[in-house]
Amino acid sequence: MKKVITLEEAANLVKDGMSIMVGGFMGCGSPHSIIRTLEEKKTRNLTIICNDTSRVDYGIGKLVAAKQVSKVITSHIGTNRETGRQMNEEGLEVELVPQGTLAERIRCAGAGLGGFLTPTGVGTVVEEGKEKMTINGQDFLLELPLSADVALLSGAKVDTKGNVYYEKATRNFNPVMAMAAKTVIVEAREIVEPGEIDPNHVVTPAIFVDYIVKGENFHE
């Protein structure tokens, strides 16, 4: 199967109402070209799973500002005033998840696990509605796996088979999200032929990647 597709074809795979994992940390390592194409396409009612909602005019923040997002599952929103405003005034649903818990919930989905126990959040609003267990005298919350319809990721160098190399801090949430979605689309700064990436540098193997797009203005 040919994995390299256009930005428009990638955006067409994301339908209204879908759950979307988006890699990145404050926009670093986010698929900016795909995000911009979704903004132009006006795809709506999205559930976004991400580390943060970046800034109003950058990365995921653009989709929030355009009111294309109905729910966000994230670890913080403090750098995007529009996320907070919509949450308070227009009904944007925001589920705040401690950052380590968010990463582990995603990892559990990719690994086929039923969940994990953590003391993080015990005695706070985080524990509301969750099962709590006491083990050896310590309380833990049962956190469940978190998956998505589509993962939108970003890689520095991707070969045409789908093997991905991430550069430095751009790795962040991208590798774990690659294992936790039904469809995985990677935006590449550079697309190369198989064999051009040192196998020791491959972080996400091709088996997890469904489609690849060439990014435009990668450092937007």
Secondary structure, DSSP 4 states (H G I P E B T S, - for coil): ---B--HHHHHHTS-TT-EEEE--BTTBT--HHHHHHHHHHT--SEEEE-SB--BTTBTHHHHHHTT-EEEEEESB-TT-HHHHHHHHHT--EEEE--HHHHHHHHHHHHHT---EEE-TTTTSGGGTTS-EEEETTEEEEEEPP--EEEEEEEEEEEETT--EE--GGG-TTHHHHTTSEEEEEEEEEEEE-TTSS-GGG-SB-GGG--EEEE-SSTT-
